[in-house]
């Protein structure tokens, strides 16, 4: 059992009106917790990693750890390239076995964005790899991707229709007011805009920056066509907070096999909650 494309799982989510959660992973522990929790809840799942995570962990390490997890757990899932921009890097990772990618050309002008993404789609589809792309830009920070609020832009529904038709992408990440990182105030999502995009675009839609968005807002987004919900920062916070707390209680701790356990349990609670919010439990 190998790593799979995210295309069919997102199409199924679209047909049945739920969303597939995509959790950003960073190390062995996050991979273990995401897979174990998703399997226990029988939820489809996507493991996403940014370019900096692949550099940190090593692409071959991540691919082989995830392949081993899929085989030993008898659990199919997608290992995803999150916010990748370098064409040669993406191609090399596809050739290495990854079958779910996000090509982020959102910082380029519209026509250039289309040309870059279309070429990436042509290459990826030869390997049965699914392609997600973004139109509009989310503000905030995810790893070393930083977008100032003044440079963020909402997705235009009419442009989205043309963009999907001309690129041939499998899913579209939309900018409707969410942001990477945690929110300083109450998030404000443009649900009217999302409904208009859904009316013009028939492929699965993706919500980035879901960490910290109230449950009711996420559920409403799903009801309006969101089929993939990305969660990163909440997992990192849960992991690090639990780890720091355990060291306070046990300052002499030195065995990662022990002090990692509270951190893993904290992440599992977040993952369980997000799976329930997405409505994906039992949908495998």
C-alpha positions in Angstrom: 0.0 0.0 0.0 1.6 3.2 -1.1 0.9 6.9 -0.9 -2.1 8.0 -2.9 -3.4 11.1 -4.7 -5.9 13.3 -2.9 -8.1 13.7 -5.9 -10.6 10.8 -5.3 -10.9 11.5 -1.5 -11.7 15.1 -2.2 -14.3 14.2 -4.9 -15.9 11.8 -2.5 -16.0 14.6 0.2 -17.6 16.9 -2.4 -20.3 14.4 -3.2 -21.1 13.6 0.4 -20.7 17.2 1.8 -17.9 16.8 4.3 -14.2 17.9 4.2 -11.0 16.0 4.4 -8.7 17.4 7.1 -5.1 18.1 6.0 -2.6 18.2 8.9 0.8 19.7 8.6 3.4 17.2 9.9 7.0 18.0 11.0 8.5 14.8 12.5 8.0 11.1 13.3 5.7 11.9 16.2 3.3 14.1 14.3 3.1 11.5 11.5 2.3 8.7 14.1 -0.4 10.7 15.8 -2.1 11.9 12.7 -2.2 8.4 11.1 -3.2 6.6 14.4 -6.0 9.0 15.1 -7.3 9.1 11.6 -7.3 5.3 11.4 -9.1 5.0 14.7 -11.8 7.4 13.6 -11.8 5.9 10.0 -11.3 9.3 8.5 -9.6 10.0 5.2 -6.6 12.3 5.8 -3.9 14.3 4.1 -0.4 14.8 5.6 0.9 18.1 4.4 4.4 19.4 4.6 5.9 22.8 3.5 9.3 23.1 1.7 11.0 23.9 5.0 9.6 20.7 6.6 11.0 18.6 3.7 14.3 20.3 4.1 14.3 19.8 7.9 13.3 16.1 7.8 14.6 15.1 4.4 12.4 14.2 1.5 13.4 10.5 1.4 13.0 10.2 5.1 9.4 11.6 5.0 8.4 9.6 2.0 9.7 6.3 3.4 8.3 6.9 6.9 4.9 7.6 5.4 5.0 4.6 3.0 5.9 2.4 6.0 3.0 3.9 8.0 0.6 3.2 5.1 1.8 -0.4 4.7 2.0 -1.4 8.4 -1.3 0.3 9.3 -3.0 -0.8 6.2 -4.2 2.8 5.8 -4.1 4.7 2.6 -3.4 8.5 2.8 -1.9 11.3 0.8 1.4 12.9 1.5 1.0 16.4 0.2 3.4 19.2 -0.9 2.0 22.3 0.8 2.8 25.8 -0.6 5.6 24.6 -3.0 6.8 27.1 -5.6 10.0 25.6 -7.1 9.1 23.7 -10.3 12.2 21.4 -10.3 11.8 20.7 -6.6 8.1 19.7 -7.1 9.0 17.5 -10.1 11.7 15.7 -8.2 9.3 15.0 -5.3 6.7 13.6 -7.7 9.3 11.4 -9.3 10.2 10.2 -5.8 6.7 9.0 -5.1 4.5 11.9 -3.8 1.1 12.1 -5.5 -0.5 15.2 -4.1 0.9 18.7 -4.6 0.1 22.3 -4.1 1.8 24.6 -6.6 1.7 28.1 -5.2 2.0 30.7 -7.9 -0.4 33.1 -6.3 2.2 35.9 -5.9 2.5 36.1 -9.7 0.2 38.1 -12.0 -2.9 36.2 -13.2 -1.6 35.1 -16.6 1.8 34.1 -15.3 0.1 32.2 -12.5 -2.0 30.3 -15.0 1.0 29.4 -17.2 3.1 28.1 -14.3 0.2 26.0 -12.9 -0.9 24.6 -16.3 2.6 23.3 -17.0 2.7 21.8 -13.5 -0.6 20.1 -14.1 0.6 18.6 -17.4 3.6 17.1 -15.7 1.8 15.9 -12.5 -1.1 14.2 -14.3 1.4 12.0 -16.1 2.2 10.5 -12.7 -1.5 10.5 -11.5 -0.6 13.2 -9.0 -3.4 15.6 -8.0 -2.8 19.4 -8.2 -4.0 22.1 -5.9 -3.4 25.8 -6.7 -4.3 29.1 -5.1 -6.0 32.2 -6.6 -5.8 35.2 -4.3 -3.4 35.3 -1.3 -3.7 34.6 2.4 -2.0 36.8 4.8 0.0 35.6 7.8 2.9 33.2 8.3 3.3 29.5 7.7 6.8 28.3 8.4 9.0 30.6 6.2 6.1 31.7 4.0 5.2 35.2 5.1 2.5 37.4 3.4 1.9 40.8 4.8 -1.8 41.7 5.1 -1.3 44.6 2.6 -0.3 42.0 0.0 -3.2 39.6 0.7 -6.0 39.4 -1.8 -9.4 37.7 -1.9 -10.3 35.3 -4.7 -12.5 36.8 -7.5 -15.3 34.3 -8.4 -15.3 35.1 -12.1 -11.5 34.9 -12.3 -11.7 31.6 -10.4 -13.9 30.1 -13.1 -11.4 31.1 -15.9 -8.5 30.0 -13.7 -9.8 26.5 -13.2 -10.8 26.0 -16.8 -7.4 27.1 -18.2 -5.2 25.4 -15.7 -7.0 22.0 -15.4 -6.2 21.9 -11.6 -7.9 19.3 -9.4 -8.7 21.5 -6.4 -8.7 25.3 -5.7 -7.4 27.0 -2.6 -9.6 30.1 -2.1 -8.8 33.3 -0.2 -12.0 34.4 1.7 -10.5 36.0 4.8 -8.6 33.2 6.5 -4.9 33.5 7.3 -1.9 31.4 8.2 -1.0 31.3 11.9 -3.3 32.1 14.8 -5.7 35.0 14.7 -5.3 38.1 16.9 -9.0 38.9 16.7 -12.2 37.2 15.5 -11.8 35.8 12.0 -14.1 37.1 9.3 -14.8 34.8 6.4 -16.6 36.1 3.3 -19.2 33.4 2.9 -21.0 35.3 0.2 -17.8 35.2 -1.9 -17.4 31.5 -1.2 -20.9 30.8 -2.3 -20.3 32.7 -5.6 -17.0 30.8 -6.2 -18.8 27.5 -5.6 -21.5 28.5 -8.1 -18.9 29.1 -10.8 -16.4 26.3 -10.0 -17.2 22.6 -9.9 -13.9 21.2 -8.5 -13.2 20.7 -4.7 -12.4 23.9 -2.8 -9.7 24.2 -0.1 -9.6 26.3 3.0 -6.1 27.3 4.2 -5.4 28.9 7.6 -8.1 27.0 9.6 -6.2 27.1 12.9 -8.2 29.3 15.3 -11.3 29.6 13.1 -14.4 29.0 15.2 -16.0 25.6 14.6 -19.3 27.0 13.3 -17.4 29.0 10.6 -15.5 25.9 9.5 -18.7 23.9 9.3 -20.5 26.7 7.3 -17.5 26.8 4.9 -17.9 23.1 4.4 -21.6 23.5 3.7 -20.7 26.0 1.0 -18.3 23.8 -0.8 -15.0 23.5 1.1 -13.7 19.9 0.8 -10.3 20.2 2.4 -9.4 22.0 5.6 -5.8 22.8 6.4 -4.6 22.7 10.0 -1.0 23.5 11.0 -0.5 26.0 13.8 -2.9 24.5 16.3 -1.0 21.2 16.2 2.4 22.9 16.7 1.0 24.9 19.7 -0.6 21.8 21.3 2.6 19.8 20.9 5.0 22.5 22.2 2.8 23.6 25.1 2.4 20.0 26.4 6.1 19.3 26.0 7.0 22.5 27.9 4.5 21.7 30.7 5.9 18.1 31.0 9.5 19.5 31.4 8.2 21.9 34.1 6.7 18.9 36.0 9.7 16.6 35.3 12.7 18.9 34.9 15.1 15.9 35.0 13.4 14.1 32.1 15.8 13.0 29.4 14.1 10.2 27.5 12.1 11.3 24.4 10.2 8.1 24.5 8.6 9.3 27.7 8.5 13.1 27.4 7.0 13.0 23.9 3.9 11.1 25.1 2.0 14.1 26.6 2.8 16.1 23.5 1.4 13.3 21.3 -1.7 13.1 23.4 -2.3 16.8 23.1 -2.0 16.7 19.3 -4.4 13.7 19.2 -7.1 15.7 20.9 -6.8 18.5 18.3 -6.9 16.0 15.5 -9.9 14.2 16.9 -11.7 17.6 17.2 -10.9 18.6 13.6 -12.0 15.3 12.2 -15.4 15.7 13.9 -15.7 19.3 12.7 -14.9 18.2 9.1 -17.5 15.5 9.3 -15.0 13.0 7.9 -15.2 10.3 10.7 -16.3 7.0 9.2 -15.9 8.2 5.7 -12.9 6.1 4.8 
